[in-house]
Amino acid sequence: MSSEDRRLDVLRAIIEDYVATREPVGSRALSERHQLGVSPATIRNDMAALEEAGLIVQPHTSAGRVPTDMGYRQFVDRLAEVKPLSLPERRAISALLEQAVDLDDVIDRAVRLLAQLTQQVAVVQYPSLRRSSLRHVELVPVGARHLLVVIITTTGRVEQRTLELPEDLDEALVARLRVRLNVALSGLRLAELSQALESLVAELSPAGAALVRVVVAAVSETLAQESEERVVVAGTANLARTAGADFSRTIGPVLEALEEQVVLLRLLAEMAEDHTAVAVRIGRETQHAGLAETSFVTSGYGGEGSGVARVGAVGPLRMDYPGTMAAVRAVARYLTRILAG
């Protein structure tokens, strides 16, 4: 084993002990708790090298060391793969999420489950309309001059608008348009619908074209609403429950940051650009002062690549990274499977 690999083993041991004990870790503790295969003197030399590299630091005059942001990043980047959850954990996730009755219920169950699995703050982003595809458009006459337009996406989003029309509805025309709309639009991303709808207008009779233009306006209005982008948060009490002396002073700023939807949405959007299965932002990598003492672990769900939305967990820097990454990835996979069903 090279000296670099040995030092990374020492770093891993320091992180594991610090996560478990919340206390700075000394060379004697490492020698006693871990089979590192080297003498205590070698461990001390390796710790000195890790400190010089900025991967660990001595927080006060004790002999113990704690990981730095760089140390955690090195550890996370060196994880060969995300370990799977146990079979009972996977069964529990599947059973709970599959009992959901609609999208809101799925999101609510997922965020509470992830908070329980990780004992941290869980964050689930609603599927974005702009990144979803259309599954079905329903046109429902609700009176002589009112038409209900229902947009159903592949991620389970259901949006509806009731339109007031200048003339009485021809139900036979509405039925024909319903078929034409779904043939022309099914499977398209919602951002592509306006152009496709306009192309359809050119093929229709004047009466049909006038009605489709009203539908086009309703769909465009729906897509333009920024309020569709939102996140759900659960488990904030876990911050206080798991906080040690090194983290308890920062809980207030963390909670304030978590309450700002725009902060979470920005972070989730940035992490969606990371094409790894599980993205991790550590400490100051979040680029938000209130989250400087936390780490954010997320994974995409609901589609290929980074998905149409993200699910994640926020906790102190000394979180159980392998366990958190496994839980986040598992919940994301189950969400994808359920929403595609």
N, C-alpha and C positions, 0 to 999 in steps of 0.2 A: 504494500500500500504506500502510495506517495505521501509526502508530508502534507500536500494540499488536501488530499482525500481524508487524511487523519484529522486535520484541523476542521474540516467540514463535519466530521463525526463528532468532534468536540462541540462545535457550534450547535449541531442538532441536539446533543445531550443537554447543553445549557438551556436551549429553548424549551425542550420537553420538561425539564425540572422547574424552570421559571413559570411556565404555564400551570404546572401542577401545584407548586408551593406558593407562588406569588412573592417569593423571597429571592434576593440576589444569590447566585450560585457560585460556590468556591471550588477550588481544585480538589480539596479533600472529599467533598460531597460527590463530585464527578467520579473520582476514583472508587468510592465505596458503592455507588449506585449503578454504575455502568461498566460493562466489560469492554473497555477501550483497548486493552492489550498493550498498554504502555505504562511506564512508571509515573507516579505523581509529579516528579520533576519535569518529565516530558509534557504532561498535561499543562503544567504551569507555563512552560515555554510556548506551547500552542496557544494558550489563552492570551499571552503577551502579544503573540503575532496577530491574533484575531482583533485584539484591542487596537493595535497599531494600524490595522487595515480598516478600522472604523466599524467593525461588525458587532463588537460588544463594548460596554463601557462600565466603569465603576461609578455607581450613583452617589456613593458617599465613602467614608473612610474604611468601611468594612472590606474584607478580602473578597467579597462576592462581586460577580459581574452580572449584567443584564444585557439582553440583545438590543441593538439599535434598529432603526427602520431598515438600514442597509442589511443588517443581519437577518431580519425576518424576510426581506426580499430574496436574499441569497438562499435561505432555507426553502421558501416557496418555489423558487425557480428550479431548485434541485429535486423537488418531488418528482419521481419518475412517472407516477401515474396517480390518479385520484382513486383511493381505495373505495370499493363498493360498500354500501351499507349491509348490515346483516339481513338475513332472510326475514326474521320477524319485523324488523324496521320497514323493509320494503313492502311486506304484506299490510302493515298498519297504514302506510301512505296510500297504497292502492285502495284499501277498503274505505278509508275516510273520504278520499277525493271522488271515488266512483259513486258515492251516495249523494253527491251534490245534484240539485234539481235545476240549476241554471248557472249562468256565468258568474253572477254576483256571489252565489253560494260557493262556487268553485274557488274564487279568489279569496273569500273569507276563510274557508277551510284551509286553503294552502298557506296563508300567512300565519294563521294560528298554529298550524302543524309545524311549520319551519321554526317558529319561535320556540316551540316546545323541544324540537329535536336539537337545536343548537344552543338553547338557553341564552340566546342573544336577541337583538332586535331584528325582526324579519320585515322585509320590504317586498311587495309584489306589485308590479306595474300592470295596469290594465292593458290588454292588447290594443295597439294603436290602430285607429281606423286607417291612417295613411299607409300603414304597412300591411294591412289585411287584404284578403281577396274576397270577392263577392261569392256567396253561395246561392242566394236566392233573393229575388225582388217580388214582393207580393203587393197587389193592388186590390183594395177592398172597398167597394162602394158602401158608404155609411150615410145614406140619405140621398135625396135627389141631386144635390149639388156638393156633396162632400166625399172626398176620396182619401182613404188611409193608405199611405205608402210605407211599407215595411222593408227595411234593408237588413238582411241577415248575412253575416260574414263567416268565413271559414274558421274564425277563432271564437265563434259563439256570440259575438256582439250582435245585439238587436237594436236598431234605431228606427224610430217611426215618426212620421209627420202626417198631420191631417190637413188636407188642402181644401180650400173653399174655391169652387169653380164658378165661372160666370154663367154657365148654361147647364141644363140638366144632363146627367150622365147617360150615355148609351152603354148599358151593361154588356151587350155583345161586343162592342168595340173595346171595352175594358178587358174582357176575357182574351180577345185576340192580342191586345198589346202586352198583356201579362206573359203570354207565350213568347212573343217576339223579343221582349226585353230579356227574358231569361236565356233564350238561345244566344242572343248577341253578347250578353254581359257576364254570364256565369264563368267564374275562374279568373276574371280580370282583377287586378289590384284596384282598390277604390280610387286611387289617384288617376287611373286610366279611364275611368268611367265616363267623364264628361265628354271626351272626344268621341268615344264609341257611341254615346247617346246621340250626339250631334249627327254622326254618320247615319244612325238609324232614322232620324227625323227626315232626312232627305228621301227615304224610301217609302214614306207613309203618305196616306191621304191627308188633305188639309185638316180634317177633324182629328185624325190620329196624331198628326204632327203637333197640333196645338196642345193636345193632352200630354204628349211626351215632353214638350218644352216645359210644362209645369212641373213634371217629374224631375227633369234635369235641374231646374232651379232648386227643388227641394233637396236633391242629392248633393248639389254643390254647397248649399247652405250647411248641410250636415257635416260635410268634409272640412269646411272652413272653421268650424268651432274649435278653438284651442282648448276649451274646457274638457275635450275628450281625453286629453293626456293627463292621467292622474295615477297616483300610487296609493296603496293601502299599507299601513304600518301596524305591527303588533309586537308585543313583548318588551315595551320600553321599561317595564318594571325589572326586567332581567339585568339592566345596566346597574341598578343599585344593588341587586342581589349578588352579582358576581364581581362587583368592583372591589379592588384592593386600595390601599392607601395611595398607590401610584396613579389611580384612575378616578377616584371619587371626586377629586377637585374639579375635574373637567366634565362631569355629567351634565351640568347646566348648559354649557355651550353646545354639547352634543345634542341634547334634547331640542334646543332651539333650532339647530341645523336640520334635524329630522322633521320638524314641523313645517319647514319651508319646502313646499312641493317643488318649487323651481330649482332648488339646490339638488334634490334627489333626482329630478328629471334630467338635469344637466349631467350629473355623474353617470346615470344609467345610459344616457345617449353616448357619452364618451366611452364607456366600457363596452358598449355594443360594437365599437370599432375594433375591439380586441377579439380576434377570431379563434382564440383558444376556447376549449369547452367550458372552462371556469376562469373568469377574470378576477384578479385581486388587486385592489389599491390599498397601499399600506401607508398609514400616517399622512405625511405631508403630500404624498402623491395624489390625495383627494383634492388638493388645491383649495381647501376651505379651512379657515382657522379653527372653526368649531369642531372639525373632525380630525384635527391633527394628531390626536391620541387614539385614533380608532383605525380599524381596517374594515374594508368593504369587499365582500365576496359575492359575485353575481354570475348568473348563467342565463342564456337566452332560452325562451320556450316559444312554442306555437308555430314553428316553421323551420326552414333550412337555414344553415349558417348561424347567425346571431339571433334568429327568431324574430317575432313581431313584438316582443316585450321581454322584460327581464324580471328575474326573481333573485333575491339576495339576502344576506345577513350582515349586520353591522355590529361590531363588538370591539373590546379593547385590543390593543396591539398584541397582547399576550394571549390571543385566542388559540384554540385548538384548530390550527389551519387544516390539517388532513380531514378531521371529522366535519368541520364546517363546510369545506369544499365538497365532501361526499354528500352531505345532506342537501346542499343547494342544488347540486347537479341532479340528484335523485328526484327532488320535487319538481324541478324544471322538466325532466323527462316525462314524469307522470302527467303534468299539466299538458304537455304537447300531445300525449297519447289520448287524453280525455277530450281535449278540444277538437281533435281530428276525428273523434268517433261520431 
